[in-house]
Amino acid sequence: MAKALPQVAHQLCHFHYLREAARPIYEADRYAKKELKKRVRGIRPSERCVEARPDSAADAVPGYCSAVRGALTDDGRPPLRAGGLKLRERLAAVSASLERVCEKGGWARNWKS
């Protein structure tokens, strides 16, 4: 490039320029996602402990566990749709739902995993 066009400054294409500019954010998001995943691993034992119970918890827990699994497997598309932020939002929604159940006097306040 320097031989063919000596007066023209070389630059990266827009895609590569933006990718490199977003790299620090991407790395921070990836680390955050990894840490969030560590905190919610092992939901299968929670499902197992209510499988034989005939109460409302036995009906609701699989749905919550499924929501957590779905949040864990959806990666997003970096750098514009950060997977870690998306995971945090989805887990916060599951947590908020569980808190609403507790406030209404539901099963979650008495259920222990």
N, C-alpha and C positions, 0 to 999 in steps of 0.2 A: 504494500500500500504506500509506504514511504517513497519508494522508487517511482511508482507510477504517478503519484500526485504529491509532490514534495511540499507544496504550499497549503495543503488541506490538512486540517487537524483530524486525527483519527478519533472516532467516538464509538461507543457501544450503541447498539440499537436500543430502542425504548424498552423493549421487554427485558433485556439483560441489565440495563441501567436501573430499572425499577426493582428487579429481582434483587440486585445487590444492595440497593437502598433499603429494602425491606428485610434483609437478612437478620439484623439484630432483633427486630420485632418477631420474626418467625422463630428464631431460636428461643426467645423468652416464652413465647406462646407454647412451643413444643415442650419446654421444661415444665411449664404450668400444667399442661395437659397430662404429662407423665405423673406429676405429683397428685393430681386429682384422681387419676385412675388407681393409684396406690390406695387411696382412701376408700374407694367403693368396690374393690375386688372382693370376691367371696360372697356373692349374694345368693349362691345356691344353698348354703347352709340355712339361710333365712327362709328360703322356700320350703326346704325339707322339714323344718321344725313346725310348720303350720299345715303340712299336707294332710295329716290325719285328723285335724281339728274340724269340727262341724260348725264353727261360728263364722261370723262375718269376716274375720281376719283371714281365714283360709280362702275366702273368695277374693279378697282385695290384694293380698300380698303378691300373688303371681303377676297381677297387672302392674304393680309398682316395680317389681323386679324386671319385668319386660321393658318398662320405660327406661330404667337404668341401663339395661343392656343396649337398648337402641341408642341411648346417648353416648355410650362408650364406643360404639362401632362407627358412628358418623364422624368422619374426619374433617369435613369442610374443604375448602380449596384455598390454600395459602397463596399469596399473602393477604388477599382481600377478605376472605372469609376464614378467619382464624379458628382452627379446630379447638384450641384450648378455651377460647372465649365462648364458643358455641357449647362446649361440654359444660362449662360453668353455668351458663344460662339454663340449660336443660336440667342439670342436677338441682339448681335452685328452684326450678318449677316443681320438680318432684318433692323437694323438701317443703316448699310452701303448701303443696297439696296435703302432705302428711300433717303439717301444723294446723291446717284448717280442719282436718278430721279430728285432731286432738281438741281444738277449741270447741267443736260441736259436741264433745263428749263421746267421740267414737272410740273404736277399738285401739287405736295407735298408742294412746297414752299408757295403756296397760300391757302392751305387747313388748316383749324384750327378745332381741335376736340372740 
